[in-house]
Structures are given as C-alpha cells and as structure tokens.
Amino acid sequence: MSDLQVVVQEITDEMQAMPNRGEVATYIPELAGVDPNQFALVVVDAQGNVAAGGDADVPFSIQSISKVFTLTLALGKFGDRLWERVGREPSGSRFNSIVQLESEHGIPRNPFINAGAIAVTDAIVAGHQPREALGEILRFMQFLAADDSIYIDHKVAASEARTGFRNAALANYMKSYGVIDGPVDYALGVYFHHCAIAMSCRQLAMAGRFLAHFGANPSTILPVVTPERARRINALMLTCGHYDGSGEFAYRVGLPGKSGVGGGILAIAPGKASIAVWSPGLDVSGNSKRGRLALERLSKRMEWSIFGA
Ligand code: GLN
C-alpha cells in the first residue's frame, strides 16, 4: 500500500468512528433522506494514482460543487467579460443571502454564492435552449472525469424546483437590474439541474485534475484551460468556495475548495493532487462537517497546505 493510501484509509477510519456528523440539508426535500453515516475520500495524485476510502463509488448530489465547472465553461465562452456581471470578492454571507444584492445593484459578490452561480448559468444558457445548455454542462463533467456514466438526478432537480423560492427571488431580483439576460425560468431550471448532477468521489476527484495541474489533465496532457485560468479559479475557490465558512476552511485546511449542500467538497492541492470528500452532514454554514475535518487532517499529514507545512 502507498503512503497516500495508508493516510486516506486512516482518515476514513477516523471519520467513520466519529459520532457527531452534522445535519443533512432538509430544505431540498429529496436530500433530507440521505444516510448521514456515509463517508468517502478519494485522492488522485499527479501520476494518476488513486487512493480511495469509504463509499468512494457511491454517487451523491454535487450541488454547489457544480459551480466550479459552470464558471470554467462560462469563462471559456466570455473570458473576462464575465466579470461585468459577477464579482470576485468573498461575501461573508450565507450561500443564499439576498441582502448584498440590493446595495450592490444586483451584481452578485462572486460566482459561488447562489446569486452569482445563477448569473453564470444565465450566461451559459444565452442563445440556447435550456436542454442544450444542460447537455453541454453534463458532457463537460463526463469529459473531465472520463466517465460517461455521470448523470443528472432528476428527482433532486424537481425537488429543488418545487421548493427553490429563495433562488427564484434572487434570480428575479437580478433580472430587475438586467444582470440576468434571458428568461429567469431558463437560468433557474438549468441551475437546479446542474446542481442535481450525481457523482461519486472517485469521479469528482478525476474531474478536478485540471485544476490541480495548471489547467491540463496530466494523464491525457489535454489542456482544459490555461495555467493562468486554473490558478484564478483556485484563488476563487480558496476565498469564496465555502461562503461564510471560507476563512475557516483556509485557516484549517489551507487548500482551494468548493463545497455543496449534498455534503461533498472538491479540494485542490496545486501541483500535487485533486481530492474529493463526501459526508452528508453539514455545519452551520452549509459545508460538510466531517468533510472539512477529513481535509484538515489530510493536508496536515501530507503537508499540502498552500501556506506551508
Ligand atoms: N442547489 C443548492 C441551492 O441553490 C446549492 C447550494 C449549495 O450547495 N450550497 O440552494
């Protein structure tokens, strides 16, 4: 067994023995029934070695982790013009907060809070039917993970569409400022569906490899984005990827990371590894409780914090 596999297994054992797992998200009814006892940790290193622990092949709802990939697609289409409709500053607020939007003229603080991600989705949808845009996002995920079995969980999407009044409020509010170009229903529908993409930690860690390796998947040498763009997406993940828990995540883990209310986190050790962790129970900021703890232990034991060992 490699050193990395030993560390991943150790952390998996420690997490599975932990009694306090946090609360699963209930505001999306379909997520309320997920078993909080599940745990997975997968690390893919620069050589393509995979270290996996726990429920590494069980698909879960990636939710806001999808925002990293929609941002990547939108930057590919619009380049820096995307920043005319969404900012790059941490919000210090909850992921679904509406307060800053009024004082900041409908421009969301960053692409990872819900308002920002809905604006990014609207940019991707522009000029297309929602189904085409969604197909493009799903195919991008399948391409990055080199796995065509990745799918959208339509029950989760429908569940959020039925109850997503707050996201509808955010989208309508932005529309009133002209920040959303297309029909609000299109942007929201595609947003709910890309949040409902289901992936396992193994698939997610594979999909994140381009961010860990300067924009290219090291196994295929296929460039996905430029090194500069990968660096900047990582910077946004570090500063904004955990909403009002971003400071704490940087303090404890020291890696760019993006969480989702399904309990997943994608974390990037630049030049070293792409990491996916999943534990459905959340903390008060809506970030995976055991997921963050597992990453804190991993970055410490592997000396991967970007701020030094
Ligand atoms: N789809 C979820 C929502 O809009 C995503 C939130 C999250 O994962 N933090 O509320």
Residues whose N, C-alpha, C, O or C-beta is under 5 A from the ligand:
A	BS01	LIG	Q63 S64 F95 N114 C195 S259 G260 V261
